[in-house]
Amino acid sequence: MVSAVFNLSLKHESAEASKTPVNAPALIDQALTTTAPDRSKATSQSYDWRGFWLAVLPPLLGFGLLIGIWALVSISTASSIPSPTDTFQQAVVVFSDPFYRNGPNDLGVGWNILMSLERVALGFGLAAAVGIPAGFAIGRFEFLSRMFNPLISLLRPVSPLAWLPIGLLVFKGADPAAIWTIFICSIWPMIINTAVGVQRVPQDYMNVARVLNLSEWKIVTKILFPSVLPYMLTGVRLAVGTAWLVIVAAEMLTGGVGIGFWVWDEWNNLNVKNIIIAIFVIGIVGLILEYALIRIATAFTFEEVKT
């Protein structure tokens, strides 16, 4: 009885529904209004203004603080330290023609930067050619690690400029001595970081290589190199930063052409504005080198190392 009544009520409702006309456009509009997102709200909320200000505002405040302190120091020293405005005006003059030539000892700032970068490239390239293979060998073989670790611990803390007189004595020239100094200061980070990376390769990888009877060349190219690459690039980045620091001091002592010599020459001329400009130039070039190497390291680094 109950089932019969239930079936009759269902049939009656279905019959009433079939008699009611269906308004298809109204149903479509209702579905769109209930499911479609509000495009205006999505567009207005798509840009993260908070993240933008967090990225932009702190550096601007930092530079503003630096300029403010600089201006106060200039006022307190009766303008013996040039003000930011005077230094900026001088920078416009200096960079209006950065590649002029008025003799062998009077060159534009562009030539001095290029000469310093050339010395850094030569010294760093020689250090990479020697330091990276040496790091692989020291990290791979325990005998070599025990043999060279005391020597590295002894020589690494020595100031790079302490090697400059040795370079002058051996090479009889300022340029080779400066390149030698950069070579010495750049080689230690690459050796140490590469060796540490080799030693941290999981032992399971080496066991598989032993089971497969891989040659030493296959072990280096297929197992060690991909695993050590993040550590090696970290050593390269540290080495370049150290080399750029050292070249300025080395050129002050050796003379010739270079950003360090330009600083010392401007000091002899009591041109403090150009010295401050040189400080900013050294910092900007070092920042560009650092950023370029970070981008390269990020491109060749695994996700878990990036974080």
Contacts in CASP RR format, 6 or more apart in sequence:
PFRMAT RR
TARGET T0000
AUTHOR 0000-0000-0000
METHOD contacts of the structure
MODEL  1
MVSAVFNLSLKHESAEASKTPVNAPALIDQALTTTAPDRSKATSQSYDWR
GFWLAVLPPLLGFGLLIGIWALVSISTASSIPSPTDTFQQAVVVFSDPFY
RNGPNDLGVGWNILMSLERVALGFGLAAAVGIPAGFAIGRFEFLSRMFNP
LISLLRPVSPLAWLPIGLLVFKGADPAAIWTIFICSIWPMIINTAVGVQR
VPQDYMNVARVLNLSEWKIVTKILFPSVLPYMLTGVRLAVGTAWLVIVAA
EMLTGGVGIGFWVWDEWNNLNVKNIIIAIFVIGIVGLILEYALIRIATAF
TFEEVKT
67 84 0 8 1.000
68 84 0 8 1.000
70 81 0 8 1.000
70 83 0 8 1.000
70 84 0 8 1.000
71 83 0 8 1.000
71 84 0 8 1.000
73 81 0 8 1.000
74 81 0 8 1.000
74 82 0 8 1.000
74 83 0 8 1.000
74 84 0 8 1.000
75 83 0 8 1.000
80 272 0 8 1.000
81 272 0 8 1.000
82 90 0 8 1.000
82 272 0 8 1.000
82 273 0 8 1.000
82 276 0 8 1.000
86 273 0 8 1.000
87 273 0 8 1.000
87 276 0 8 1.000
87 277 0 8 1.000
90 273 0 8 1.000
90 274 0 8 1.000
90 277 0 8 1.000
91 277 0 8 1.000
91 280 0 8 1.000
94 108 0 8 1.000
94 109 0 8 1.000
94 274 0 8 1.000
94 277 0 8 1.000
95 109 0 8 1.000
97 108 0 8 1.000
98 108 0 8 1.000
98 109 0 8 1.000
98 110 0 8 1.000
98 111 0 8 1.000
99 108 0 8 1.000
99 110 0 8 1.000
99 111 0 8 1.000
100 107 0 8 1.000
100 108 0 8 1.000
101 107 0 8 1.000
101 108 0 8 1.000
101 111 0 8 1.000
104 257 0 8 1.000
105 256 0 8 1.000
105 257 0 8 1.000
105 265 0 8 1.000
107 257 0 8 1.000
109 259 0 8 1.000
109 262 0 8 1.000
109 277 0 8 1.000
109 278 0 8 1.000
109 281 0 8 1.000
111 257 0 8 1.000
111 258 0 8 1.000
112 257 0 8 1.000
112 258 0 8 1.000
112 259 0 8 1.000
112 260 0 8 1.000
112 261 0 8 1.000
112 262 0 8 1.000
113 258 0 8 1.000
113 259 0 8 1.000
113 281 0 8 1.000
113 285 0 8 1.000
115 257 0 8 1.000
115 258 0 8 1.000
115 259 0 8 1.000
116 247 0 8 1.000
116 248 0 8 1.000
116 251 0 8 1.000
116 258 0 8 1.000
116 259 0 8 1.000
116 260 0 8 1.000
117 285 0 8 1.000
119 175 0 8 1.000
119 178 0 8 1.000
119 179 0 8 1.000
119 182 0 8 1.000
119 247 0 8 1.000
119 251 0 8 1.000
119 258 0 8 1.000
120 182 0 8 1.000
120 240 0 8 1.000
120 243 0 8 1.000
120 244 0 8 1.000
120 247 0 8 1.000
122 179 0 8 1.000
122 182 0 8 1.000
123 179 0 8 1.000
123 180 0 8 1.000
123 182 0 8 1.000
123 183 0 8 1.000
123 186 0 8 1.000
123 243 0 8 1.000
124 182 0 8 1.000
124 183 0 8 1.000
124 186 0 8 1.000
124 239 0 8 1.000
124 240 0 8 1.000
124 243 0 8 1.000
125 186 0 8 1.000
126 179 0 8 1.000
126 183 0 8 1.000
127 182 0 8 1.000
127 183 0 8 1.000
127 184 0 8 1.000
127 186 0 8 1.000
127 187 0 8 1.000
127 190 0 8 1.000
127 239 0 8 1.000
127 243 0 8 1.000
128 186 0 8 1.000
128 190 0 8 1.000
128 236 0 8 1.000
128 239 0 8 1.000
130 183 0 8 1.000
130 187 0 8 1.000
131 187 0 8 1.000
131 190 0 8 1.000
131 191 0 8 1.000
131 194 0 8 1.000
132 190 0 8 1.000
132 191 0 8 1.000
132 194 0 8 1.000
132 232 0 8 1.000
134 148 0 8 1.000
134 187 0 8 1.000
134 191 0 8 1.000
134 194 0 8 1.000
135 190 0 8 1.000
135 191 0 8 1.000
135 192 0 8 1.000
135 194 0 8 1.000
135 195 0 8 1.000
135 198 0 8 1.000
136 194 0 8 1.000
136 195 0 8 1.000
136 198 0 8 1.000
136 220 0 8 1.000
136 224 0 8 1.000
136 228 0 8 1.000
137 144 0 8 1.000
138 144 0 8 1.000
138 145 0 8 1.000
138 148 0 8 1.000
138 149 0 8 1.000
138 191 0 8 1.000
138 195 0 8 1.000
138 198 0 8 1.000
139 145 0 8 1.000
139 194 0 8 1.000
139 195 0 8 1.000
139 196 0 8 1.000
139 197 0 8 1.000
139 198 0 8 1.000
139 199 0 8 1.000
140 198 0 8 1.000
140 220 0 8 1.000
140 224 0 8 1.000
145 195 0 8 1.000
145 199 0 8 1.000
152 188 0 8 1.000
152 191 0 8 1.000
152 192 0 8 1.000
155 188 0 8 1.000
156 188 0 8 1.000
156 192 0 8 1.000
160 181 0 8 1.000
160 182 0 8 1.000
160 184 0 8 1.000
160 185 0 8 1.000
160 242 0 8 1.000
160 246 0 8 1.000
160 250 0 8 1.000
161 181 0 8 1.000
161 246 0 8 1.000
161 249 0 8 1.000
161 250 0 8 1.000
161 253 0 8 1.000
163 180 0 8 1.000
163 181 0 8 1.000
163 184 0 8 1.000
163 185 0 8 1.000
164 177 0 8 1.000
164 178 0 8 1.000
164 180 0 8 1.000
164 181 0 8 1.000
164 250 0 8 1.000
164 253 0 8 1.000
164 254 0 8 1.000
166 180 0 8 1.000
167 176 0 8 1.000
167 177 0 8 1.000
167 180 0 8 1.000
167 181 0 8 1.000
168 174 0 8 1.000
168 177 0 8 1.000
168 254 0 8 1.000
170 180 0 8 1.000
171 177 0 8 1.000
171 180 0 8 1.000
173 254 0 8 1.000
174 254 0 8 1.000
174 255 0 8 1.000
174 256 0 8 1.000
175 254 0 8 1.000
177 250 0 8 1.000
177 254 0 8 1.000
178 247 0 8 1.000
178 250 0 8 1.000
178 251 0 8 1.000
178 254 0 8 1.000
181 246 0 8 1.000
181 247 0 8 1.000
181 250 0 8 1.000
182 243 0 8 1.000
182 246 0 8 1.000
182 247 0 8 1.000
182 250 0 8 1.000
185 239 0 8 1.000
185 242 0 8 1.000
185 243 0 8 1.000
185 246 0 8 1.000
186 239 0 8 1.000
186 240 0 8 1.000
186 242 0 8 1.000
186 243 0 8 1.000
187 239 0 8 1.000
188 239 0 8 1.000
189 235 0 8 1.000
189 236 0 8 1.000
189 238 0 8 1.000
189 239 0 8 1.000
189 242 0 8 1.000
190 232 0 8 1.000
190 235 0 8 1.000
190 236 0 8 1.000
190 239 0 8 1.000
192 235 0 8 1.000
193 231 0 8 1.000
193 232 0 8 1.000
193 234 0 8 1.000
193 235 0 8 1.000
193 238 0 8 1.000
194 228 0 8 1.000
194 231 0 8 1.000
194 232 0 8 1.000
194 235 0 8 1.000
196 231 0 8 1.000
197 227 0 8 1.000
197 228 0 8 1.000
197 231 0 8 1.000
197 232 0 8 1.000
198 224 0 8 1.000
198 228 0 8 1.000
200 227 0 8 1.000
200 231 0 8 1.000
201 223 0 8 1.000
201 224 0 8 1.000
201 227 0 8 1.000
201 228 0 8 1.000
202 227 0 8 1.000
205 223 0 8 1.000
205 227 0 8 1.000
206 219 0 8 1.000
206 223 0 8 1.000
209 218 0 8 1.000
209 219 0 8 1.000
209 223 0 8 1.000
214 222 0 8 1.000
214 223 0 8 1.000
229 300 0 8 1.000
229 301 0 8 1.000
230 297 0 8 1.000
230 300 0 8 1.000
230 301 0 8 1.000
230 302 0 8 1.000
230 305 0 8 1.000
233 293 0 8 1.000
233 296 0 8 1.000
233 297 0 8 1.000
233 300 0 8 1.000
233 301 0 8 1.000
234 297 0 8 1.000
236 293 0 8 1.000
236 297 0 8 1.000
237 290 0 8 1.000
237 293 0 8 1.000
237 294 0 8 1.000
237 297 0 8 1.000
240 289 0 8 1.000
240 290 0 8 1.000
240 293 0 8 1.000
241 286 0 8 1.000
241 289 0 8 1.000
241 290 0 8 1.000
244 282 0 8 1.000
244 285 0 8 1.000
244 286 0 8 1.000
244 289 0 8 1.000
247 259 0 8 1.000
247 260 0 8 1.000
248 259 0 8 1.000
248 260 0 8 1.000
248 263 0 8 1.000
248 282 0 8 1.000
249 260 0 8 1.000
251 258 0 8 1.000
251 259 0 8 1.000
251 260 0 8 1.000
251 261 0 8 1.000
251 264 0 8 1.000
252 260 0 8 1.000
252 261 0 8 1.000
252 263 0 8 1.000
252 264 0 8 1.000
254 261 0 8 1.000
255 261 0 8 1.000
255 264 0 8 1.000
259 278 0 8 1.000
259 281 0 8 1.000
259 282 0 8 1.000
259 285 0 8 1.000
260 278 0 8 1.000
262 274 0 8 1.000
262 278 0 8 1.000
263 275 0 8 1.000
263 278 0 8 1.000
263 279 0 8 1.000
266 272 0 8 1.000
266 274 0 8 1.000
266 275 0 8 1.000
266 278 0 8 1.000
267 275 0 8 1.000
298 306 0 8 1.000
END
